[in-house]
Amino acid sequence: MSGARARIKTGKASLIGGIAVGIAVFVLSQAIAREFGAGGTGATIAGLLLAGAVGAWIRIADL
């Protein structure tokens, strides 16, 4: 293995799982924000950031 690099093959399941979990986190964060009366642009942006972070974490952790 002097010149060859080992590549990790990523699965399609981890991509789909990350997207699905990200969507679920966003929906739940919006439901929680609405329950506490904190709707609006700030809650939406915070939900998108949280959903993106959790979805990316699921994608990367599944490698």
N, C-alpha and C positions, 0 to 999 in steps of 0.2 A: 504494500500500500504506500509506496513512496510517492507516486504522483497522482494516484487516484483519490478522489474525494467521495466519501460516503454521503449519499443524499437520503434524506428522510422523505418518504412518500406520504403526502398528506391525503387523508381520506375525504371523500365527498360527504360522508356522514357527519364528520366534525364541523364542516361548513354549514350544513343544513341544521345541525343541532345548535350551533352558535347563533344562527339567525333566528331560529324558533325561540330559543331562550331569551334572546334580546327583545323580540317582539312581546313575549309574555311579561318580561320585566317592565317594559314601557307601559303596557296596559295596566298592570298592577300598580305602578307608581302613579298613573293618572287617576286610578280609582281611589287610592289612598289620599292623594292631594284633594280630590273632590270631596271625600268624606270629611276632611279637616277644613274644608273651605279655602284651600290655598290654590285654587285654579288660576290660570292665566299663563302668560308667556314664560315667566320665571319657572313655574312648575313644569311646563312642557320642555323647556331647555334642560332643566335638571334631570327630568325623566329620560330624555334622549341621551344625555351624557352617561347616566347610570346604565341604561340599556346597552349602549355601545361598549362600555367598559366590561360589563358582565358577558356580553356576547363574544367579545374579543378574548376574554379570559377563558371561556369555554372552548373556543376554537384553538387557542394556543395550548391549553392544558391537555387537549386530546391528542396532541402530537406524540 
